[in-house]
Amino acid sequence: MPLLTRYGTGTLRDLLPALLAEAFTLRRYLALGAAALVLSYSAYLAFDVSGAIALGREDGVFEWLTVVFFLTAAAAFFFSWRESGNAFFLLLALALFIGAAEEISWGQRLLGFATPQAVASVNAQQEFNIHNLAALNPRDMTGEYKQGVARLLTVNFLYKVFWLGFGILIPLAVRTNRVAAFVARRFQFPVAALPIGILFLVNWLAYKLALGLAVPGQDDHYYASAMEIQEALSAMVFMLLGFWFLRKELQQPG
């Protein structure tokens, strides 16, 4: 029986053919994700330095795409919760909504309110958000990148752990391990479609490749644009998963 229909019964040797069969059923999701990846990173590499910087500027196209993708994903998971009553969907919706709000500093620039001094004094960018707080930002208050254990506690690293676990490691474990499959069923944990989840990893690898091909010796904002693209595309993958889960819930009988 394919891993697509019976979790926990396969081996790693069985995984590849089952994964290919599953990918075929998800080809529309994968085609959309692949097209977005190619177009986005191609634009970054095709533009000159000033054009590439413009792609990732504050309140630029990819920052707003991140917001739209996160909000759309949050809505999809919210409606999955309404259909199923599964609290995990509600938690995912809340987490992704917070991600969207954090991306635009809770509407600070749209509404035009100042950052409270208590927040500005501990925020690496003096903005009204959580992810740029000195304890969570990849850089300290002097602008230096964190190293060692401090780096593991940054929002950027924790977000990578989140998408890697939710999109790839947990689905992989559930598909190949009976204990993991039992736990997922017992607690009704929503197991992501592994072929879609793999897009998280493809996106991260494409981001690293883009940085490797980028023009050397440029301003930090140039390289930060690639990060903005990577963030937007990871949000898009969450959106695709949100649509996939919602479709599954809507197809449930009764």
N, C-alpha and C positions, 0 to 999 in steps of 0.2 A: 504494500500500500504506500503511495507517495507520501512524503513528509508534509505535503500541502494539506492532506486530509487527516493524517494521524501523527501527531507530534510525539516525540520521545521514543520513536520506534526505529529510527534510522541510525546509521553510522556515518562518520565523515566520508567514507567511500560512497555511500548512498546519496550524500548531500548534493553533489554537483548535478547529476541528472534531475533530481527533484527540484533543485533551484532553477534549472533551465526551464523545466516545465512550468513552474510557478511564474517565472519571468515572462513567459509567453502569454499567460493570462493577464499579466499586468503591463503589457507592452505599451499601452497608451500612456500610462503614468510614467513609464521609463523613457518613452520617446520625448515627452514634454520636459522631463528633467534633464535629459541629455542635451536637448536643443538649447535650453536655458544656460546650461554649463558652457557649451561651445560658444554661443553668442556672447555671453558676458565676459569670459576671459579673452576671447578674440578681440573684443572691443578694447579691453585694457591694454593688450599688447599692440593693437593696431594704431591707437592714438599716440600722438606725441606726448611728451611729459606733461605739459600743461593740460592737455585733454584728459589724460589719465587721472590727473589730480582732480579735475572737475567732476569726474565720475564718482569719486568718493568724498567729496566735500561735505561739510556739515549741512544738513537739510537738502542734500543732493538726491539724485535719482535712486541710487542704491540704498541710501538710508531710508527713504520713503518706501521703497519696495520691501525692505525688511519689515517695516511697520505693517504694511498691507498684508504681507504673507503671514506674519504672526497673528494679526487680528483675524484673518480668514481661517487660519488653523484653529485658533481659539474658539471661533464660532462653530466650526465643524465638530470639535470635541465636545463643546457644550451641547449641541443637538444630539450627539451620540449618547451623552449622559441622559438627556431627556427621554431618548428612546429606550435605553437599557436600564437606567438607574444605577449604573456602575460608577462608584465614586472616583475611581481612577481617572475616568474621562473628565470629571469635573476638576480634579486636581491638575490635569494636563491643560485644560482650558484656562485655569487661573494662572498657571505658570507662564503660558504663552502670552496671555494678556499682559502680565507684568513685564514680560520681555519687550512687547511692543511699546508699552508706556515708558519703559526705561530708555528705549532707543531715542525717544524725543524728549527725554527729561521731563516726563509727565506733562507735556505741553507747555513747558516753560517759555520757549521762544515764540510759540504761537500766541500765548496769552500775555507775554511780556512782563512776567513778574520776576523780581530779583531773587537771587539765591540768599536765603537767610544766612547771616554771618556764622552761626553755629555750624551750618552745613558746609559753607564755603571754606572754612578753616581746616576741614578734614577731607575735602574733596579735591582730588588731583586736578580737576578741570574747573573747579568752582561752579559746578552745575548742580541742579536740584535732582539728583538721582542717587541710586545705591551703588551701581556697578563701578562708579568712579571714586568711591570712597577710598581713602588711602589704604585701608586694610584689604580691599578687594581688587583694586586696580593693578594692572600689570606693572605700572611704574609707581615709584614712591613720590613723595611730595617734592623731591628735588628733580624729578624727571628721569631718574635712572631706572632701568628695568630691574625687576626683582629676580633674585636667584634662589636656588635651593628650596627649602620647605616653604618659604614665603610665596614662591611662585605657584606652588600647588594649591594655595588657598585663594587664588585670584578667580574672578568671575569667568575670565576667558578659559582657564583650565577646567573649572568645574562644568562649564557649558560643554566642553569637549567630552568630558566624562559622561555627561547626560545624554548627548546624542549618540555617543559610541555605545553606551549601555542599552539605551532604549531601542535604538535602530538596528544594532548589529549583534552585540554580545548576548543579550537576553534572547532574542529570536533564535540565534544559533544554538544556545544552550537548550532551549525548549525543543528544538527540532532534533537534537541528538542525544538528549539525556532524559531518562524516565523520571528521575527525581525532580528535575527542573520543570518538566512537563506537568507532573502532578501538582507541584506548588502553584504553577501558573493557573491550572484549572481550579484548584482548591480556593484560591483567593480571587479568581476571576480577573486576573491581570491581563490587560489588553496586549497581546503579542503582535508586534509590528510585522508587516510583510517584509521579509528579509531582502528580497530584490530591491524594494524601494529604499530600505534602510541603508543598503550598500552605497546608495547615492551620496550619503553623508561622507563616506570615506573617499569616494571618487572626487567629490568637491574639495575635500581637504588636500588630496594629492594634486589636483589641478591648481589649487592656490599655491602650493609649494613650487610647482613647476613654473607657474607664472612669475613668482618671485625670482626664480633662477634665471629666467629669460629676460627679466626687466632690465632697463638701462641702469648700469651701476653708478654709484656716486651721486644719487639724487637726494632731494629733500625728503624727510621722513613722510611728508604728506603723500608723496608719490607711492610709496610702498603701502601706506595705510589704505590707499584706495583698493588695493587687492584684498586687504582684510575686510573692507566694507562689502566687496563683491562676495567674498566667502561667507560672510554673515547673512547676506540677503539670500544666497542660494541654500544655505542650511535651513533658513526659515521657510523657504519654498518646499524643501523636502518634508518638513513638518506639516505643511499645508497639504501636500500630496497624501501623506499618511492619514491626516485628518479626514480627507475626502474618502479614502479607502475604508477607514473604520466606519464612517457614517453610512457609506453604501452598504456595508455588511449588516449594520444594525437595521437599516431600512428594509433589507431583504429577509430579516428574521420573521418567521411565521407568527401570527397573532399580535 
